[in-house]
Each structure stands twice: as C-alpha cells, then as structure tokens.
C-alpha cells in the first residue's frame, strides 16, 4: 500500500482502508510500496512540521531482513555512516544505531519476500536520524547485504510495541485520543 491518498497505478492507497479520514489528514513520512510498518497521519501542523523538518532529526527505527548472515563489521560500517547515491550524487549518511537482532514476530508479508534455499537471511535494527529516499535499502546494499523486508518499527517514541496499539495487523488504524496526543508530545519533544 502506498502511504498516500491519491491513486498511482494499481497500488492500494490509504483511501482503500476501511476508515473515514478527515479531509486535512496528512501522512508524516512515507513508506514505499515495498516497505511496511508504522505510519503516522495527522492534521496537527505543529506535529507535522516537527516530524518532517530535517533539522529536527527525530529517530525512526526499522527492522530489516537482509540477504545473507549480517556481520558485526557491516553493522559497524552502517553505524558510522556509509556512502550512498541520492539523485546521482554521493551522500554520506549520518551515524546510525545498528545491531543484529533475532527475527521479530511480524505478520506474514503479502506478497512474501523472495526465498532462496541456499542463501540465509538475517535481521537487524537500524535507527536513523534522517530520512533520505530508500535510505535503509541503499545503506544495506552498500555494505553487501541487500534488503529483503523493511518494517518501520517506531517513529520517535511511538512504536508498534506500544500496548495501546496491541500489535496491529496491516491496514489497522489507531486513532489517537487528545490524552494520548498529549503523551506523545511529552515523550517526543
């Protein structure tokens, strides 16, 4: 599903969800059609600006399944920043928090990732303080471990592990109450 309301090809969009959104709702950050996970939508202009303005460098954590058995050296390189290509220009990523993790419990992906019997996969957690287009995929490829599955696990202090969300299924919508929004502000800014 694309993280937008307008149609683009045959992809499903937020407009296809079984939920009536306010007309002024805006997705904060994007997930491409091959990615999944947490997406914040808001009509709070202060929040939108805080989370979209690059100089604010809020964190976002991704769980990443890569092809091959990820090494400590690759995690170290990613943590220090790697060179990737953005719009044909070389860009060195900011330092990130990267660690190898056990396979997380996640809903099945549809469509499933490609499977190769003779090539293992492994998982890592990558926390960024910036958000370039397809950055995590470009970073893992730069150290020799192509991304197979990418799940945004958290934005700031809001996480799919929050008990209020109760580990959502793809397409679930959690409408935040004013009290929860206040807590979000306190925890994030």
Order of alpha helices (4+ residues) and beta strands (2+ residues): beta-beta-beta-alpha-beta-alpha-beta-beta-beta-beta-alpha-beta-beta-alpha
